[in-house]
Amino acid sequence: MVAQVPLGTAQTDGVAPKREVDGDKLAGTKRLNPDGDAPVRGVMGKDVLHITDGRTGLDYDIPITSNSVRALDFLKIKNSKPSKGTLEAADITQGLRLLDPGFQNTAVKESKITFVYSIRPDAPPIPVMIAALSSLAASQPEMIPAIRAKNLYMGEAVAVQYQIIRALANAAYITAAVYCHRHGRELSKPDPYLSFVENILSMMGHVDKETGRPNPKHVDVVQRLWTLMADHEMTNSTAAFLHTASTLSDPIMNIVSGLASSWGILHGGAIEVGYRGLERLGDVSAVPAKIEAAKSGKERLFGYGHRIYKVTDPRYIFIRNMLNELVTEDTDDKVLAAALELDKAASSDDYFTSRKLNPNADFFASFVYKAL
């Protein structure tokens, strides 16, 4: 993340603090005229922001790139004692933090997420997201408990709250970047006035041509779909996330663990497998043979049956309703038409009904995304 922060040289009572630095250190910076007049240029060279910490009297050089400075570069500015009126040890150990409510003067990205764009566009999205999130965690080792050799989050509500926001924001941005890279779209900038779901759709370029904003109907569908998928008790990926969190790891790596678990074909990957299986059917004419292959044990019918639900997965009902809001049964989508026919055939076949093999949430979830 790049922070664009208007910072000047610290002063006390309008008088510049004294400092002793050589000409090379000041290269490319401005320094205050000792007489208190307007700043005068030092030896020109690379762009550098020179800061004097009035608390310690120490000088720091912060590189300036594209009229921006990196927020992480300010972590090296540390106080020798807690700030006045506070007793937080973080004042001493964590370095200077930049306060910018509402991100009014913060650039959330540079030109591209170069890591994502260095990977082939047709690469599977989940591994790319895992790699990008891992790269993010590696770029900020000061936020990793093992590197700091101390607990950073357990019992630390402020740190946890900050990391939740940071993790969700970065996960959303990386998701949009991976999607755009995969589909050859231009990644749009996030908008602080949009909701979380609106921002993801907006960054992906799914906006109305007239309003320039995401379709409210689509936003509503995505919010309901994600709520259904998230509110599903102790799923495998939830358990993986919590197992990693129980080791007092950092939040980003917890998300990575959950993503890795969700990629398996008996979990989130089942959506992909189910859709690809329906793609191979071609059209409705192949449905009877598929049903017979499943009944004989030759093939598995992904999207049917559930380890917990011995009745119809309640999420399936809502997801089917969402799909009905987006498409009609006389759709010209051959894959969706085959899915609808397969669902109809299986739900009336004694082999499936007697064994309580009912459709689950995975069966139509992929078609909701496709319809969007």
C-alpha positions in Angstrom: 0.0 0.0 0.0 1.2 3.5 -0.8 0.3 6.3 1.4 0.2 9.9 0.2 0.7 11.9 3.3 1.3 15.6 3.6 4.2 15.7 6.1 6.7 18.4 6.8 9.7 18.8 9.0 8.7 18.7 12.7 9.1 22.0 14.5 8.7 23.3 18.0 7.3 26.8 18.6 7.9 27.6 15.0 11.6 27.1 15.2 13.3 24.3 13.3 15.1 21.8 15.5 18.8 21.6 15.1 20.3 18.7 13.3 23.7 17.7 12.0 23.6 16.0 8.6 26.0 15.9 5.8 25.2 17.1 2.2 24.9 13.5 0.8 22.2 12.7 3.4 20.2 15.8 2.4 20.5 15.1 -1.3 17.1 15.6 -3.0 15.5 17.1 0.1 14.5 20.5 1.3 15.8 22.0 4.5 14.6 24.9 6.5 16.5 28.1 6.3 18.2 28.6 9.7 16.7 32.1 9.8 13.2 30.8 9.6 12.5 32.0 6.1 11.1 29.8 3.3 12.7 26.4 2.8 15.7 26.3 0.6 16.8 23.4 -1.6 19.7 21.2 -0.6 21.9 19.3 -3.0 19.6 17.9 -5.7 19.5 14.2 -6.4 16.9 11.6 -5.8 13.4 12.5 -4.4 13.5 12.1 -0.7 11.3 13.4 2.1 13.5 14.4 5.1 11.8 14.3 8.5 13.1 15.3 11.9 11.3 13.6 14.8 10.8 16.4 17.3 10.4 13.8 20.1 13.8 12.2 19.6 15.7 14.7 17.5 16.5 11.9 15.0 16.5 12.5 11.2 14.9 10.1 8.7 14.9 10.0 4.9 11.7 8.7 3.2 11.9 7.9 -0.6 9.3 9.7 -2.7 8.0 7.8 -5.8 5.3 9.2 -8.1 4.6 12.0 -5.5 3.8 9.3 -2.9 5.5 7.8 0.1 5.1 4.3 1.4 3.3 4.0 4.7 5.6 1.1 5.8 8.6 3.4 5.5 7.4 5.3 8.5 7.6 2.2 10.8 11.3 2.9 11.3 10.4 6.2 13.1 10.1 5.1 16.7 9.7 6.9 19.9 12.0 6.3 22.9 9.0 6.5 25.3 5.2 6.3 25.0 3.5 9.5 23.6 2.2 12.0 26.1 -1.1 10.8 27.6 -0.7 7.1 26.6 0.8 4.0 28.1 0.8 2.0 24.9 4.0 -0.1 24.4 3.1 0.0 20.7 4.3 3.6 20.7 7.8 2.4 21.2 7.9 -1.0 19.4 5.7 -0.6 16.3 6.9 2.7 14.8 5.0 5.7 13.6 1.5 5.0 12.3 -0.3 7.2 9.8 -3.8 8.3 10.8 -6.1 8.9 7.7 -9.8 8.4 8.6 -11.7 7.6 5.5 -8.5 7.2 3.4 -8.9 10.8 2.3 -5.2 11.1 1.3 -4.2 7.5 0.9 -3.5 5.8 -2.5 -4.6 2.2 -2.0 -2.6 0.9 -4.9 0.2 1.6 -7.3 -0.2 1.1 -11.1 -0.8 -2.7 -10.8 -0.6 -5.6 -8.4 2.6 -6.7 -10.2 2.7 -10.1 -8.5 -0.7 -11.1 -9.8 0.0 -9.7 -13.3 3.3 -11.7 -13.5 1.3 -15.0 -13.5 -0.2 -16.4 -16.6 -3.8 -15.2 -17.1 -5.3 -18.7 -17.4 -3.9 -19.9 -14.1 -6.4 -21.2 -11.6 -7.7 -18.3 -9.5 -7.5 -19.8 -6.0 -3.7 -20.7 -6.1 -3.0 -17.2 -7.5 -5.0 -15.7 -4.6 -3.1 -17.8 -2.1 0.2 -16.8 -3.7 -0.8 -13.1 -3.7 -2.0 -13.1 -0.1 1.2 -15.0 1.0 3.3 -12.4 -0.8 1.3 -9.7 1.1 2.0 -11.3 4.4 5.7 -11.7 3.5 6.0 -8.1 2.6 5.0 -7.0 6.1 7.0 -9.3 8.5 6.5 -6.9 11.4 2.9 -8.1 11.5 3.8 -11.8 11.8 4.0 -13.0 15.4 6.7 -15.6 14.8 9.0 -13.0 13.2 8.3 -10.5 16.1 8.8 -13.4 18.5 5.7 -12.4 20.5 1.9 -12.6 20.6 0.5 -9.7 18.5 -3.2 -10.5 18.4 -4.6 -12.7 21.2 -6.2 -10.3 23.6 -5.2 -7.3 21.5 -8.6 -6.0 20.3 -7.2 -2.9 18.5 -4.6 -4.9 16.6 -7.2 -7.5 15.7 -9.7 -4.9 14.5 -7.1 -3.3 12.3 -6.0 -6.6 10.8 -9.6 -7.7 10.1 -10.1 -4.5 8.0 -6.7 -4.9 6.4 -7.2 -8.6 5.6 -10.7 -8.1 4.1 -9.7 -5.0 2.1 -6.7 -6.7 0.6 -8.5 -10.0 -0.1 -11.2 -8.1 -2.0 -8.7 -6.2 -4.0 -6.7 -9.3 -4.8 -9.8 -11.2 -5.8 -10.8 -8.4 -8.2 -7.3 -8.2 -9.6 -7.1 -12.0 -10.2 -10.5 -11.9 -11.9 -9.6 -8.9 -14.2 -6.2 -10.5 -15.1 -7.9 -13.8 -15.9 -10.6 -12.1 -18.1 -8.5 -9.4 -19.7 -10.4 -6.6 -18.0 -9.0 -3.4 -16.6 -8.9 -3.3 -12.8 -10.9 -0.3 -11.5 -10.0 1.7 -8.4 -12.0 1.0 -5.2 -14.5 3.7 -4.3 -14.8 4.6 -0.6 -18.5 5.5 -1.1 -19.5 1.9 -2.2 -20.2 -1.1 0.0 -17.9 -4.1 0.2 -19.8 -6.1 -2.4 -20.4 -3.0 -4.6 -16.6 -2.4 -4.5 -15.7 -5.9 -5.6 -18.2 -5.8 -8.5 -17.1 -2.2 -9.4 -13.3 -3.1 -9.4 -14.2 -6.1 -11.6 -15.9 -3.8 -14.1 -19.4 -5.2 -13.5 -21.1 -1.8 -13.6 -24.1 -0.3 -15.4 -23.1 1.7 -18.5 -25.4 4.6 -17.6 -24.8 4.9 -13.9 -21.3 3.6 -13.7 -22.3 1.7 -10.5 -23.0 -2.0 -10.0 -26.5 -3.1 -10.7 -28.4 -3.1 -7.4 -30.1 -6.4 -8.2 -26.8 -8.0 -8.8 -25.4 -6.6 -5.5 -28.4 -8.0 -3.7 -27.9 -11.5 -5.2 -24.2 -11.6 -4.4 -24.8 -10.5 -0.8 -27.5 -13.2 -0.3 -25.4 -15.9 -2.0 -22.3 -15.1 0.1 -24.3 -14.9 3.3 -25.7 -18.4 2.6 -22.2 -19.8 1.8 -20.6 -18.2 4.9 -23.3 -19.0 7.4 -22.8 -22.7 7.3 -21.4 -23.6 10.7 -18.1 -25.5 11.0 -17.2 -26.2 7.4 -13.9 -27.7 6.5 -12.4 -24.3 5.4 -13.8 -22.6 8.5 -12.1 -25.3 10.7 -8.9 -24.9 8.7 -9.0 -21.1 9.3 -9.6 -21.6 13.1 -6.9 -24.3 13.4 -4.4 -22.0 11.9 -5.7 -19.1 14.1 -5.3 -21.3 17.2 -1.6 -21.3 16.6 -1.6 -17.5 17.1 -0.6 -17.0 13.4 -1.3 -13.7 11.6 -4.8 -13.2 10.0 -3.6 -13.2 6.4 -2.2 -16.7 6.8 -5.4 -17.8 8.4 -7.3 -16.8 5.3 -4.7 -18.6 3.2 -5.4 -21.8 5.1 -9.1 -21.5 4.6 -8.6 -20.8 0.9 -6.4 -23.9 0.5 -8.9 -26.1 2.2 -11.8 -24.7 0.1 -10.1 -25.7 -3.1 -10.6 -29.4 -2.6 -13.3 -31.2 -4.7 -15.2 -32.3 -1.6 -15.6 -28.7 -0.5 -15.6 -25.4 -2.5 -13.9 -27.1 -5.5 -17.1 -29.2 -5.9 -18.8 -26.2 -7.5 -16.1 -26.2 -10.2 -16.2 -29.9 -10.6 -20.0 -29.9 -10.9 -20.0 -27.3 -13.5 -17.3 -28.9 -15.6 -19.2 -32.2 -15.4 -22.4 -30.5 -16.7 -20.3 -28.9 -19.5 -19.2 -32.4 -20.6 -22.8 -33.4 -20.9 -23.2 -31.0 -23.8 -27.0 -30.8 -23.7 -30.2 -32.3 -22.3 -30.0 -35.4 -24.5 -27.1 -36.8 -22.4 -28.9 -36.5 -19.1 -30.5 -40.0 -19.0 -27.1 -41.7 -19.6 -25.6 -39.5 -16.8 -28.3 -40.6 -14.4 -27.7 -44.2 -15.2 -23.9 -43.9 -14.8 -24.4 -42.3 -11.3 -26.8 -45.1 -10.3 -24.4 -47.8 -11.4 -21.6 -46.2 -9.5 -19.5 -45.5 -12.6 -19.7 -41.8 -12.1 -20.3 -39.4 -9.2 -23.0 -36.8 -9.5 -21.4 -33.8 -7.9 -24.0 -31.3 -6.5 -26.1 -34.1 -5.1 -26.0 -35.5 -1.6 -24.5 -34.0 1.5 -22.7 -35.4 4.6 -25.0 -33.5 7.0 -28.2 -32.8 5.1 -30.4 -35.9 4.5 -33.1 -33.6 3.2 -32.8 -30.9 0.5 -30.0 -28.5 1.4 -31.9 -25.4 2.6 -29.4 -23.2 0.8 -30.2 -24.9 -2.5 -33.8 -23.6 -2.3 -32.6 -20.0 -1.9 -29.9 -20.3 -4.6 -32.4 -21.8 -7.0 -34.7 -18.8 -6.4 -31.8 -16.4 -7.1 -31.1 -18.2 -10.3 -34.8 -17.8 -11.3 -34.4 -14.1 -10.7 -31.6 -13.9 -13.2 -32.6 -16.4 -15.9 -35.6 -18.2 -17.3 -36.1 -22.0 -17.8 -36.2 -21.5 -21.6 -32.6 -20.2 -21.5 -30.4 -20.8 -24.5 -27.6 -21.8 -22.2 -27.1 -25.5 -23.0 -25.2 -26.2 -19.8 -27.8 -24.6 -17.6 -30.6 -26.4 -19.5 -28.8 -29.7 -18.9 -28.5 -28.9 -15.2 -32.2 -28.1 -14.9 -33.1 -31.3 -16.7 -30.7 -33.3 -14.5 -32.1 -31.8 -11.4 -35.7 -32.7 -12.6 -34.7 -36.3 -13.4 -32.8 -37.0 -10.2 -35.4 -35.5 -7.9 -38.1 -37.9 -9.4 -35.9 -41.0 -9.5 -36.4 -43.5 -6.7 -32.7 -44.3 -6.6 -31.9 -40.8 -5.4 -35.0 -40.1 -3.3 -34.9 -43.4 -1.4 -31.3 -42.7 -0.5 -32.1 -39.1 0.4 -29.7 -37.9 -2.2 -30.9 -34.3 -2.7 -29.3 -31.4 -4.5 -26.9 -29.3 -2.4 -25.8 -25.7 -2.6 -23.0 -26.5 -5.1 -25.4 -27.6 -7.8 -26.6 -24.2 -9.0 -24.2 -21.8 -7.3 -21.9 -21.7 -10.3 -24.8 -20.8 -12.6 -25.7 -17.8 -10.4 -22.1 -16.4 -11.0 -22.4 -17.2 -14.7 -25.7 -15.4 -14.9 -24.2 -12.4 -13.3 
